[in-house]
Amino acid sequence: MSSGNGTAWMRITAYGDKWSVQQGDPIRFFVNCDGPAAYDAQLVRLIHGDTNPAGPGFKEVPLDAPFNGRHDGRRQVIHSGSHVVVADRRPLRVAGFTLQCWIWPTMPTKVEGYWKPGPQALIAKWSDDRGYGLFLDENGALELRINGERLTTGVPVRDHAWHFVAATFDAESGRAVLYHEPQIRYALDPVIEPVEATLDTRIEHSDVPLVMAGYAERRDEGPAGSTSPVPGVILGGDYNGKIDSPRLCNRALSRMEIETMKLGARPELDERRGPGPTGELSTCLVASWDFSEGIPTRTAVDKGPYRLHGEVVNLPTRAMTGHNWRGVETNWQHAPQEYGAIHFHDDDLDDARWDVDFEFPVPEDLRSAVYAVKLTSEDGDEDYVPFFVRPPLGVCTAKIGVIMSTIDYMAYANEHLAANAAGAELLVYRIPILQAQNMFLAEHREYGGSIYDTHTDVSGLCLSSRLRPVLSFRPKYDHFLMQAPWQFPADLHLIDWLTELGYEFDVIADEDISYDGLERIEGYNVLITGSHPEHKDANYLDAIHAYKQRGGRFMYMGADGFYWIHTFHPAYGRGEVTEMRRCESGIRTWRADPGEYHHQSNGQLGGMWRYVGRYLHSVAGTGMSSEGFDIGSYYTRTPESNDPRVSWAFEGIGYDERLGDFGLVGGGAAGTELDIVDTSLGSPPHTLLVATSAGRHTDGYLLVMEDFGFNQAGLTGTEHPRVRADIAYHETPGGGACFAFSSIAYCGSLSHNNYDNNISRLTKNVLDRFMQDGPLPDPPSDAVLHRGRLAYDPELNRRRIDALAPKGS
């Protein structure tokens, strides 16, 4: 739970409350010093984030800012682990009680050596041997706690299985009963009898909250307690697994009454409406929480008479199948009563909740660009907190708009694959080399993971927040996949090239397009993506489509774009939390369980955009075909590059030149992840395939799994024709066009030979044409003809049309 133990290589960590900030708006910064007594802060403009000596080197420009200079350091703590917290209220201070719920534990025991060992609380208003609660003890057995007394079944619960659990306590007699009833009892399972005891105690109450999936471990009014989800109270006993239908009554119920209470509460109950506890039984109900209500919110709705709604903290996973899911409806919106479970994890995190160290009111005249706060100490500690400054909505200060992929940076935020994933060597075709950030995160799970990771209970991580230090969102960071920049630092290859060649450009984030729509981008002559715009939401895709339809020009500078469906969580601020669920296809590091494919954010079916009819190839003309992480390759031109529609892009480039047989990412412009033209998957039928890397990849490159139905030999880069990258061009209505460069490694080749190379020249030719005012020149008249989806050869298409035409026409 602590933010560190003095690990030498990451003693300063920090974050900002925004990644994209508008000119004239403020941005706040939060800093943790786990060792240094002071640190220096410096505003810099970031230009090139790659320290590879084969390239131009790291580039930053120091700038004046009111926060520049020395600051006192302090240690700030992250409290991870998700819970439902119900504030202390009089009805919760019961004399006797019945607690009941369904549980689906995923890690019943957390042994010594685990990062959060010990018992796990299910529902507890208990702290320091005062109060009451249901727990799993150190051996995974159900346990009732009343003050300092313990009553346990002694039988461990089965993991990944539903159990009904309940506990009663009669205040007058002291009789306590504990029930543990697996939903399924197998033939050789012993019967678990109720456990009874008479306790010589009365419940001692305190003002701590009632907590689900944890308990109030202790009070702390110091700095550590200030950043807790419950300020001043440290939560412990974090539970891994689902909880469904928790109930609290103010007396001990009989077993039959407990069964009736499973039906929950209906405050409006009368003789004509609905089931539920009636008569005397209804009068003892304190709370009946229904997690199927308010799934996109941060509220745990109580349908009981006191409306003891809880706050859902640290982003557990909702829209999860409950104990009564029948497998008929797989969309929680269609059968919400079967989605009454929340899956809690001890490494969930929505917000570090650190105290603010300083704020920066961004000047209205500060140019749109990539910036960072650079943090250093006298002992050599260093961290960067990047952010982007954008113009006001409806204002464009340049003809070029560069889109930084903040959704993607969040998707990969603090990924643990290098340290925690099995088979990393097989994936990268060599021994992966880890960065300091990887090693730090392997020790400090409280910093949260990426959507590529699994939780500590091995369930998939489908929600990511940026309100925490994201140590992969940094310059100078090399990813283990390619031992080169990836995502944000790789996108600085493009920023550097634009800067060195003297282009003026605005920087915007994809989240800005998602929230602001077409108005954010329609004033730019050309939009340029980063190297890896993989994760996108529907609003972004709608805006890009509208921009292209109105004559906008689009340069797709990477690959694996527009692949996964994302949504933003409506219970959080602009761009703060994103969600993605991995379903039955696509390149997956984990797979969602059956019935849990739909996002809790808005009910959107998760997985690939391809499987809801939005083909990635339709956005820029090419789509994902393969990936490999050993070495990159190069392109050669095709005859279609001589077509007058596109030949201007190759001015100054010989037909037989190897395009990009150099670069800072894998040694070539065609590498890591690759896209191809495929008109059957959405590439417009008039797309020109102007260059390709076909036949030049190793066996470390493999065809994506969504492109084949069963495993067979011949799916590698030395064998399969779809393992390649295609550079492609097509026109859009109103004098617009798209150019797709179709490789994540492409931007890493721009700076080669002091920016004088054929990749740089090709990119410059395209950008110079695309940024011009007015519509692009019309294509030759003979290029306008009917085309079929599967007819790649224009001449063959013409013959087909001629053959089908009526005689004499």
C-alpha positions in Angstrom: 0.0 0.0 0.0 2.9 2.4 0.5 4.4 4.4 -2.3 7.8 3.0 -1.9 10.5 1.6 0.3 13.3 3.8 -0.8 14.0 2.0 -4.1 16.9 4.0 -5.4 16.0 4.2 -9.1 12.6 5.9 -8.7 12.7 8.2 -5.7 10.7 10.9 -7.4 7.4 10.1 -9.0 4.7 12.6 -10.1 1.7 13.2 -12.2 -0.5 16.1 -13.5 -4.3 16.3 -13.3 -4.5 16.8 -17.1 -2.6 15.4 -20.1 -4.1 18.0 -22.5 -4.6 21.5 -21.3 -6.1 24.5 -23.1 -4.2 27.7 -23.4 -5.3 29.9 -20.5 -6.4 27.0 -18.3 -4.6 25.7 -15.2 -2.9 22.3 -14.6 -1.9 20.9 -11.2 1.0 18.7 -10.3 1.5 16.2 -7.6 4.9 15.0 -6.5 6.2 12.2 -4.3 9.7 12.4 -2.9 10.5 9.0 -1.3 13.9 10.1 0.0 15.0 13.5 -1.3 14.2 16.4 1.0 13.8 18.7 -1.9 13.5 18.7 -5.7 13.9 21.2 -8.5 11.1 21.8 -11.0 11.7 23.1 -14.6 9.2 23.6 -17.4 10.6 22.2 -20.7 9.3 21.8 -24.2 9.9 18.3 -25.4 11.1 17.7 -28.9 12.9 14.3 -29.1 12.6 11.7 -26.3 15.0 9.0 -27.7 18.4 8.7 -26.1 19.7 6.2 -28.8 23.2 7.5 -29.8 22.4 6.5 -33.4 19.8 9.3 -33.6 19.8 13.0 -33.0 19.7 12.5 -29.2 17.4 13.8 -26.5 16.1 17.3 -27.0 14.3 19.6 -24.6 14.1 23.4 -24.4 14.0 24.9 -20.8 11.3 27.6 -20.5 10.4 30.2 -17.9 7.5 29.3 -15.5 6.4 30.6 -12.1 7.0 27.1 -10.5 10.6 26.8 -11.7 13.0 26.3 -8.9 13.4 24.5 -5.5 10.5 22.8 -3.8 10.3 21.0 -0.5 9.9 17.3 -1.0 7.5 15.0 0.8 6.5 11.4 0.7 3.0 10.7 -0.7 1.3 7.4 -0.5 -1.0 5.5 -2.9 -3.8 3.5 -1.4 -4.9 0.9 -4.0 -7.6 -1.6 -3.6 -11.3 -1.1 -4.5 -14.2 -1.0 -2.1 -17.7 0.2 -1.4 -17.7 2.6 1.5 -20.9 3.5 3.4 -20.5 6.4 5.8 -21.3 5.8 9.4 -25.0 6.3 10.1 -27.3 5.4 13.1 -29.1 2.5 11.4 -25.7 0.8 10.8 -25.1 0.7 14.6 -27.2 -2.4 15.2 -27.4 -4.4 18.4 -28.1 -7.7 16.7 -27.9 -8.4 13.0 -28.0 -10.6 10.0 -25.3 -10.1 7.3 -25.7 -12.0 4.0 -24.4 -11.9 0.4 -23.1 -14.0 -2.4 -19.4 -14.1 -3.0 -17.2 -15.4 -5.9 -13.6 -15.2 -4.5 -10.7 -15.3 -6.9 -7.9 -15.5 -4.3 -9.3 -17.0 -1.1 -5.9 -17.0 0.6 -3.2 -14.3 0.6 -0.2 -15.9 2.1 2.8 -14.3 3.7 5.0 -12.9 0.9 2.1 -11.8 -1.1 2.1 -8.0 -1.4 -1.0 -7.7 0.7 -1.1 -10.8 2.9 -3.7 -11.7 5.5 -7.5 -11.9 5.9 -10.0 -10.4 3.5 -13.1 -8.5 4.6 -16.3 -9.1 2.7 -18.7 -6.7 4.6 -17.4 -5.0 7.8 -18.2 -2.2 10.1 -15.2 -3.2 12.2 -12.0 -1.7 13.3 -9.5 -2.3 16.2 -11.6 -5.1 17.7 -14.8 -3.0 17.7 -17.8 -3.6 15.5 -19.0 -6.5 13.3 -18.2 -8.0 10.0 -17.8 -11.0 7.6 -14.3 -12.0 6.6 -12.3 -14.7 4.9 -9.6 -15.7 7.3 -5.9 -16.3 6.5 -6.9 -19.9 5.4 -9.7 -18.7 3.2 -12.5 -19.8 5.5 -15.5 -17.8 6.3 -15.2 -15.9 9.6 -17.5 -13.7 11.6 -16.0 -11.0 13.8 -17.8 -9.3 16.6 -15.5 -7.0 18.5 -12.6 -9.2 19.4 -14.5 -12.5 19.0 -14.0 -14.8 16.0 -16.2 -17.5 14.7 -15.1 -19.5 11.6 -16.4 -22.4 9.6 -12.8 -23.7 9.2 -13.7 -24.6 5.6 -11.9 -22.8 2.8 -14.1 -21.3 0.1 -13.6 -22.6 -3.4 -12.0 -20.0 -5.8 -13.9 -18.9 -8.9 -17.2 -20.3 -7.6 -20.3 -18.8 -6.1 -21.0 -19.2 -2.4 -23.9 -17.9 -0.4 -22.7 -16.7 3.0 -24.5 -15.3 6.0 -24.0 -14.6 9.7 -26.5 -13.8 12.4 -26.1 -12.5 15.9 -28.8 -12.3 18.6 -28.1 -9.4 20.9 -30.0 -10.8 23.9 -28.8 -14.4 23.9 -25.4 -13.8 22.3 -26.0 -16.7 19.9 -24.1 -16.3 16.6 -24.6 -18.6 13.6 -22.4 -18.7 10.5 -23.6 -20.1 7.1 -21.4 -21.1 4.2 -23.3 -22.7 1.3 -21.6 -23.3 -2.0 -23.9 -22.8 -5.0 -22.7 -26.1 -6.4 -21.7 -29.0 -4.2 -19.8 -31.8 -6.0 -20.3 -35.5 -5.3 -17.2 -35.7 -3.0 -17.6 -32.4 -1.3 -18.3 -32.6 2.4 -21.5 -30.9 3.7 -20.7 -27.6 5.3 -22.9 -27.4 8.4 -23.7 -24.0 10.0 -21.4 -23.1 12.8 -22.9 -21.8 16.1 -21.5 -20.2 19.2 -22.7 -18.1 22.2 -20.6 -15.0 22.5 -20.4 -13.0 25.8 -20.2 -9.6 24.2 -22.3 -6.7 22.9 -21.3 -4.9 19.7 -19.1 -1.9 20.5 -19.7 0.7 17.8 -17.4 3.4 16.5 -17.8 6.0 13.8 -15.8 4.1 11.1 -17.6 3.5 7.8 -19.1 0.2 6.8 -16.9 -1.2 4.0 -17.4 -3.9 1.5 -14.3 -5.7 0.1 -12.3 -4.4 3.0 -12.5 -2.8 6.4 -11.3 0.3 8.3 -7.9 -0.9 9.4 -6.9 2.2 11.4 -7.2 5.9 11.7 -4.4 8.1 10.4 -4.7 11.9 10.4 -1.2 12.3 9.0 0.0 12.5 5.3 -0.7 8.9 4.6 -4.3 9.1 5.8 -4.9 12.3 3.8 -4.6 10.4 0.5 -6.8 7.5 1.5 -10.1 7.0 -0.4 -11.6 7.7 3.1 -9.6 10.6 4.4 -8.2 9.9 7.8 -9.0 6.2 7.6 -6.6 3.5 6.2 -8.5 0.7 4.6 -7.2 -2.9 4.8 -8.2 -6.5 4.3 -8.6 -5.9 0.6 -10.7 -8.7 -1.0 -10.2 -10.2 -4.5 -13.4 -11.4 -6.1 -17.0 -10.6 -6.7 -19.7 -9.7 -4.2 -23.4 -9.8 -5.1 -26.6 -8.7 -3.2 -25.3 -7.7 0.2 -28.0 -7.3 2.9 -28.0 -6.1 6.5 -30.9 -6.6 8.9 -31.1 -5.4 12.5 -31.9 -8.8 14.1 -30.9 -12.4 13.8 -33.0 -14.1 11.1 -34.0 -17.7 10.9 -32.6 -19.7 8.0 -36.0 -19.4 6.2 -36.1 -15.7 6.7 -32.6 -15.4 5.3 -33.8 -17.2 2.2 -36.7 -14.8 1.9 -34.4 -11.9 2.4 -32.4 -12.9 -0.7 -35.3 -11.4 -2.7 -34.2 -8.0 -1.5 -36.2 -4.9 -0.7 -39.1 -3.2 -2.5 -39.9 0.0 -0.7 -43.1 0.5 -2.7 -44.3 -3.1 -2.0 -48.1 -3.6 -1.6 -50.6 -6.3 -2.4 -50.4 -5.7 -6.1 -46.7 -5.1 -6.8 -43.7 -7.4 -6.6 -42.0 -9.9 -4.4 -39.9 -9.2 -1.3 -39.9 -9.4 2.5 -43.3 -8.6 4.0 -44.8 -7.9 7.4 -42.5 -8.3 10.4 -39.6 -9.3 8.2 -39.7 -6.1 6.3 -39.4 -4.1 9.4 -35.9 -5.4 10.3 -34.3 -4.5 7.0 -31.5 -2.0 7.3 -29.9 -2.1 3.9 -30.3 -4.0 0.6 -27.5 -3.0 -1.8 -28.2 -3.6 -5.5 -25.0 -3.4 -7.6 -27.0 -3.8 -10.8 -28.3 -0.3 -10.3 -26.1 2.6 -11.4 -23.5 0.5 -13.1 -21.9 3.5 -14.9 -21.7 5.5 -11.7 -19.6 5.6 -8.5 -22.7 4.8 -6.3 -23.7 1.5 -4.8 -27.5 1.9 -4.6 -29.3 0.8 -1.4 -32.9 -0.1 -1.9 -33.6 -0.4 1.8 -35.6 2.1 3.8 -32.7 4.3 4.9 -31.1 4.8 1.5 -27.6 4.0 2.8 -26.0 4.4 -0.6 -22.3 3.6 -0.8 -19.4 5.2 -2.6 -17.6 2.9 -5.0 -13.9 3.8 -4.7 -10.8 2.9 -6.7 -12.6 1.6 -9.8 -13.6 -2.0 -9.3 -15.1 -3.7 -12.3 -18.9 -3.5 -12.7 -21.3 -5.0 -15.2 -20.2 -8.4 -14.0 -22.3 -11.6 -14.1 -23.9 -12.3 -10.8 -24.8 -15.6 -9.0 -28.0 -15.8 -10.9 -26.7 -15.2 -14.5 -28.3 -17.7 -16.8 -26.2 -17.2 -19.9 -29.1 -16.1 -22.1 -28.5 -12.4 -22.1 -24.9 -11.3 -22.4 -25.6 -7.5 -22.3 -26.1 -6.2 -18.8 -28.5 -3.6 -20.1 -31.0 -6.3 -21.2 -30.9 -8.3 -18.0 -29.6 -6.0 -15.2 -31.0 -8.2 -12.5 -28.4 -10.8 -13.5 -25.5 -8.4 -13.2 -25.7 -7.6 -9.5 -22.0 -8.3 -8.9 -18.9 -6.1 -8.5 -15.5 -7.5 -9.0 -13.1 -6.0 -6.5 -9.2 -6.2 -6.7 -6.5 -5.3 -4.3 -4.6 -3.4 -7.0 -7.5 -1.3 -8.4 -6.8 2.4 -8.5 -8.7 5.3 -9.9 -6.9 8.3 -8.3 -3.7 8.6 -6.3 -5.4 11.4 -4.4 -2.1 13.1 -3.6 -1.9 16.6 -2.3 -1.1 19.4 -4.9 2.5 20.6 -4.9 2.1 23.4 -7.4 -0.2 24.7 -10.1 0.6 26.2 -13.5 -1.8 28.6 -15.1 -0.9 28.0 -18.8 -0.4 31.4 -20.5 -2.8 32.2 -23.3 0.2 32.9 -25.6 2.1 29.7 -24.8 2.4 27.9 -28.2 0.6 24.6 -28.7 3.3 22.0 -28.3 4.5 19.1 -26.1 5.7 20.1 -22.7 6.8 18.5 -19.5 7.7 19.4 -15.9 11.2 18.1 -15.3 11.8 17.1 -11.7 15.3 16.5 -10.4 17.2 16.2 -7.1 20.7 17.0 -6.1 21.3 13.2 -5.9 20.5 12.6 -9.5 16.9 11.6 -9.3 14.8 12.5 -12.3 11.2 12.3 -13.5 9.2 14.0 -16.2 5.5 14.8 -16.2 4.5 15.4 -19.9 1.4 17.4 -21.0 0.1 19.0 -24.2 -1.0 22.5 -24.7 -3.9 22.9 -27.2 -5.6 26.0 -28.7 -9.1 27.0 -27.6 -12.0 25.2 -29.2 -12.6 26.5 -32.7 -9.2 28.1 -33.0 -6.3 26.7 -35.2 -3.0 28.4 -35.0 -1.4 26.3 -37.8 -2.5 24.4 -40.9 -1.2 21.1 -39.3 -2.8 19.4 -36.4 -0.8 16.6 -34.7 -2.9 14.1 -32.7 -1.2 12.7 -29.6 -2.7 9.4 -28.6 -3.6 9.9 -25.0 -6.1 7.0 -25.0 -3.3 4.7 -26.1 -0.9 6.1 -23.5 -3.6 5.3 -20.9 -4.1 1.8 -22.3 -0.4 1.0 -21.9 0.0 3.0 -18.7 2.4 1.3 -16.3 2.2 -2.1 -18.1 3.8 -5.0 -16.3 4.2 -7.4 -19.2 8.0 -7.2 -19.2 8.2 -8.4 -15.6 5.0 -10.4 -15.1 3.9 -11.9 -18.4 4.9 -15.5 -19.2 6.7 -16.1 -22.5 8.0 -12.5 -23.0 11.1 -13.9 -24.7 9.0 -15.8 -27.2 7.1 -12.7 -28.0 10.1 -10.5 -28.6 12.3 -13.2 -30.1 15.1 -12.3 -27.8 15.9 -11.6 -24.1 13.8 -8.5 -23.1 15.8 -5.7 -21.4 13.9 -3.9 -18.6 13.9 -0.3 -17.7 14.1 1.2 -14.2 10.3 1.9 -14.5 9.6 -1.8 -15.2 11.5 -2.9 -12.1 9.9 -0.3 -9.9 6.4 -1.2 -11.0 7.1 -4.9 -10.4 7.6 -4.0 -6.8 5.0 -1.3 -6.5 1.7 -2.7 -7.7 -0.1 0.2 -5.9 0.7 2.4 -9.0 -1.8 0.3 -11.0 -1.3 -1.5 -14.3 -2.3 -1.2 -17.9 -5.1 -2.7 -19.9 -2.5 -5.2 -21.2 -2.1 -6.6 -17.7 -3.9 -8.8 -15.4 -4.8 -8.1 -11.8 -3.1 -10.0 -9.0 -6.0 -12.5 -9.1 -5.2 -13.0 -12.9 -8.5 -11.4 -14.0 -8.1 -8.9 -16.9 -7.5 -5.2 -16.2 -10.1 -3.3 -18.3 -10.0 0.2 -16.7 -7.2 2.7 -16.7 -6.9 6.0 -15.0 -4.4 8.8 -15.6 -4.8 10.3 -12.1 -1.6 8.6 -11.0 2.1 8.6 -12.0 2.3 6.9 -15.4 5.9 5.9 -15.6 5.6 4.6 -19.2 4.3 8.1 -20.3 7.8 9.5 -20.2 10.6 10.6 -22.6 13.8 8.5 -22.5 11.7 5.3 -21.9 12.5 2.3 -24.1 9.8 -0.4 -24.3 10.9 -4.0 -23.8 9.1 -5.1 -27.0 11.6 -3.3 -29.4 14.2 -2.0 -27.0 13.2 1.4 -28.4 10.6 4.1 -27.8 7.0 3.0 -27.9 3.8 5.1 -27.8 4.5 8.6 -26.4 8.3 8.7 -26.7 8.0 7.1 -30.2 5.6 9.9 -31.2 8.3 12.4 -30.3 10.2 11.1 -33.3 7.5 12.8 -35.4 7.5 16.0 -33.2 11.3 16.2 -33.7 11.0 15.8 -37.5 8.3 18.5 -37.8 10.3 20.8 -35.6 13.7 20.3 -37.4 12.1 20.8 -40.8 10.5 24.0 -39.7 6.8 23.2 -39.8 4.3 25.1 -37.7 1.8 22.8 -36.0 -0.7 22.5 -33.2 -0.8 19.6 -30.8 -4.1 18.2 -29.8 -5.0 14.9 -28.0 -7.3 12.2 -29.3 -9.4 12.8 -26.1 -10.0 16.4 -27.3 -11.4 15.0 -30.5 -13.6 12.6 -28.6 -15.1 15.2 -26.3 -15.2 18.2 -28.8 -16.0 16.4 -32.0 -15.5 17.9 -35.4 -15.2 21.5 -34.2 -11.9 20.6 -32.6 -10.3 19.6 -36.0 -12.2 21.0 -38.9 -10.0 24.1 -39.2 -6.8 22.1 -40.0 -5.8 21.4 -43.6 -4.1 18.2 -42.5 -4.3 15.9 -39.4 -1.3 13.7 -38.5 -1.5 10.8 -36.2 1.2 9.4 -34.0 2.9 6.0 -34.5 0.4 3.8 -32.8 -3.2 5.1 -32.6 -4.6 1.7 -31.6 -7.3 2.5 -29.0 -10.1 4.8 -29.9 -13.7 5.5 -29.0 -16.7 6.0 -31.3 -16.8 9.8 -31.0 -13.2 10.0 -32.2 -13.9 7.8 -35.2 -17.1 9.8 -36.0 -15.2 13.1 -35.9 -12.4 11.8 -38.1 -14.9 10.5 -40.7 -16.7 13.8 -40.8 -13.4 15.6 -41.2 -12.4 13.5 -44.2 -15.9 13.8 -45.8 -15.5 17.6 -45.7 -12.2 17.6 -47.6 -9.8 17.1 -44.8 -6.5 15.4 -45.3 -5.3 12.6 -43.0 -1.8 11.2 -42.6 -1.7 7.9 -40.7 1.9 7.7 -39.5 1.8 4.3 -37.8 0.1 1.0 -37.7 -2.3 -1.1 -35.6 -4.7 1.9 -35.6 -8.3 2.1 -34.6 -8.2 -1.5 -33.4 -9.8 -1.7 -29.9 -13.1 -0.3 -28.8 -12.7 2.2 -25.9 -15.1 4.3 -23.9 -14.6 7.0 -21.3 -16.1 6.4 -17.9 -18.9 9.0 -17.3 -18.4 9.1 -13.6 -15.0 10.7 -14.0 -13.7 13.9 -15.5 -12.7 14.6 -19.1 -10.5 11.8 -20.3 -9.6 10.6 -16.8 -10.6 7.0 -17.0 -10.9 4.8 -20.1 -12.3 1.3 -20.5 -11.6 -1.6 -22.9 -12.7 -5.2 -22.7 -11.0 -8.0 -24.7 -13.5 -10.4 -26.1 -13.3 -13.3 -28.5 -10.8 -12.1 -31.0 -7.9 -9.8 -31.5 -4.5 -9.8 -30.1 -5.2 -10.4 -26.4 -3.1 -10.7 -23.3 -6.3 -11.7 -21.5 -9.9 -12.5 -22.3 -13.0 -11.3 -20.6 -15.2 -13.9 -19.0 -18.5 -15.0 -20.7 -21.2 -12.4 -20.3 -18.8 -9.7 -19.4 -18.0 -8.2 -22.8 -20.1 -5.1 -22.5 -18.5 -1.9 -21.0 -19.7 -0.7 -17.7 -19.2 2.8 -19.0 -22.1 2.8 -21.4 -23.0 -0.8 -22.4 -20.9 -0.7 -25.5 -19.9 -4.2 -26.7 -16.2 -4.5 -26.2 -13.5 -6.0 -28.3 -12.4 -4.9 -31.8 -14.1 -2.2 -33.8 -14.0 -4.8 -36.7 -16.6 -6.9 -34.9 -19.1 -4.2 -34.6 -18.8 -3.3 -38.3 -16.2 -0.5 -38.1 -13.4 -1.8 -40.1 -10.0 -0.3 -39.2 -9.0 -0.3 -42.8 -11.7 2.2 -43.6 -10.2 5.0 -41.5 -7.0 5.6 -43.4 -6.9 2.9 -46.0 -4.9 0.1 -44.3 -5.4 -2.1 -41.3 -3.5 -4.4 -39.0 -2.1 -7.6 -40.4 0.8 -8.8 -38.4 3.3 -8.1 -35.6 6.9 -9.0 -34.7 9.4 -7.5 -32.4 12.9 -8.6 -33.5 14.0 -6.4 -36.4 12.4 -4.1 -38.8 12.7 -4.1 -42.6 12.1 -1.7 -45.5 9.7 -0.9 -48.3 10.0 -1.0 -52.1 7.8 0.9 -54.5 5.1 -0.8 -56.6 4.0 0.1 -60.1 1.0 1.9 -58.6 3.4 4.5 -57.2 3.8 5.7 -60.7 0.1 6.4 -61.1 -0.3 10.2 -61.7 -2.8 10.3 -58.8 0.1 9.7 -56.4 3.4 9.9 -58.3 4.0 13.4 -56.8 4.7 11.8 -53.5 7.8 10.1 -54.8 9.5 13.1 -56.4 13.2 12.8 -55.7 12.9 9.1 -54.8 14.2 6.5 -57.3 11.9 3.6 -58.2 14.4 1.0 -57.1 15.4 2.6 -53.8 14.9 0.8 -50.6 12.6 2.9 -48.6 13.7 3.0 -44.9 16.3 0.3 -44.6 17.4 2.3 -41.5 15.8 3.6 -38.4 15.8 3.9 -34.6 13.1 1.3 -34.1 14.3 -2.2 -35.1 16.6 -0.8 -37.8 14.0 -0.3 -40.4 10.9 1.7 -41.3 8.7 -1.4 -41.7 8.6 -3.0 -38.3 6.9 -4.0 -35.0 3.3 -3.9 -36.1 2.2 -3.7 -39.7 -0.9 -2.7 -41.7 -2.0 -3.7 -45.2 -4.4 -2.8 -47.9 -7.5 -5.1 -48.0 -10.5 -3.8 -49.8 -12.6 -6.7 -48.4 -12.0 -5.3 -44.9 -12.7 -1.7 -45.6 -9.9 -0.2 -47.7 -11.7 2.0 -50.3 -11.7 0.2 -53.7 -9.8 3.1 -55.3 -6.9 2.8 -52.8 -3.4 2.7 -54.4 -0.9 0.4 -52.8 2.3 2.4 -53.5 5.0 0.5 -51.5 5.3 -2.7 -49.6 7.6 -4.7 -47.4 6.2 -8.0 -48.6 8.6 -10.9 -48.2 11.1 -9.1 -46.0 10.2 -10.1 -42.5 11.4 -12.9 -40.2 9.6 -15.8 -38.5 9.3 -13.5 -35.5 6.5 -11.8 -37.4 3.1 -13.5 -37.2 -0.2 -13.1 -38.8 -2.9 -11.6 -36.6 -5.3 -14.3 -35.2 -8.4 -12.6 -36.5 -7.3 -13.3 -40.0 -7.3 -17.1 -39.8 -9.8 -19.6 -38.5 -7.4 -22.3 -37.2 -3.7 -22.8 -36.5 -1.6 -24.1 -39.3 1.9 -23.9 -40.6 2.9 -21.0 -42.7 1.7 -18.0 -40.7 5.1 -16.3 -40.3 6.9 -13.5 -42.0 9.0 -15.8 -44.2 5.9 -17.6 -45.4 2.6 -15.7 -45.3 1.8 -13.1 -48.0 -0.2 -11.0 -45.5 2.8 -10.5 -43.2 3.8 -7.1 -44.7 3.4 -3.4 -44.4 1.7 -1.4 -47.3 2.0 2.3 -47.9 -1.2 3.4 -49.4 -3.1 6.4 -50.7 -6.7 7.2 -51.5 -8.8 10.3 -52.2 -11.7 11.4 -50.1 -14.7 13.7 -51.0 -14.2 17.4 -51.4 -10.6 17.4 -52.4 -9.4 15.4 -49.4 -7.1 12.4 -49.2 -5.5 9.8 -46.8 -1.9 8.6 -46.8 -1.2 5.5 -44.7 2.4 4.7 -43.9 1.4 1.5 -42.1 4.2 0.7 -39.7 4.8 1.6 -36.0 8.5 1.8 -36.7 8.0 4.3 -39.6 8.5 7.5 -37.6 11.8 6.1 -36.1 13.4 6.5 -39.6 12.6 10.2 -40.2 15.7 11.5 -38.6 18.3 9.2 -40.3 21.2 10.9 -42.0 20.4 14.3 -40.4 16.8 14.0 -41.8 18.0 13.6 -45.4 16.6 10.3 -46.4 13.9 8.8 -48.6 11.4 8.3 -45.7 11.8 11.9 -44.7 11.5 13.0 -48.3 8.3 10.9 -48.9 6.7 12.3 -45.7 7.6 15.8 -46.6 6.2 15.5 -50.2 2.9 14.2 -48.7 2.7 16.8 -46.0 3.6 19.8 -48.3 0.8 18.8 -50.6 -1.7 18.0 -47.9 -1.2 21.2 -45.9 -1.9 23.5 -48.9 -5.0 25.6 -48.8 -8.0 24.7 -50.9 -9.0 21.3 -52.3 -6.3 19.0 -53.7 -6.1 18.7 -57.5 -8.7 16.5 -59.1 -7.6 13.0 -60.1 -7.3 12.2 -63.8 -10.7 11.7 -65.4 -10.0 8.1 -66.3 -9.5 7.3 -62.6 -13.2 7.8 -62.0 -14.8 4.4 -62.7 -16.8 1.7 -61.1 -14.8 -0.6 -58.9 -15.6 -3.9 -57.1 -14.3 -4.6 -53.6 -12.2 -7.5 -54.7 -10.8 -6.1 -58.0 -7.4 -4.8 -57.1 -6.2 -4.3 -60.7 -7.7 -1.2 -62.3 -7.2 -2.6 -65.8 -9.0 -5.8 -64.9 -11.8 -3.8 -63.4 -12.1 -1.8 -66.7 -12.3 -5.0 -68.7 -15.0 -6.3 -66.3 -17.0 -3.2 -66.7 -16.7 -3.3 -70.5 -17.7 -6.9 -70.6 -20.8 -6.2 -68.5 -21.8 -3.1 -70.5 -24.7 -3.6 -73.0 -23.6 -4.0 -76.6 -23.4 -0.7 -78.5 -23.1 1.3 -75.4 
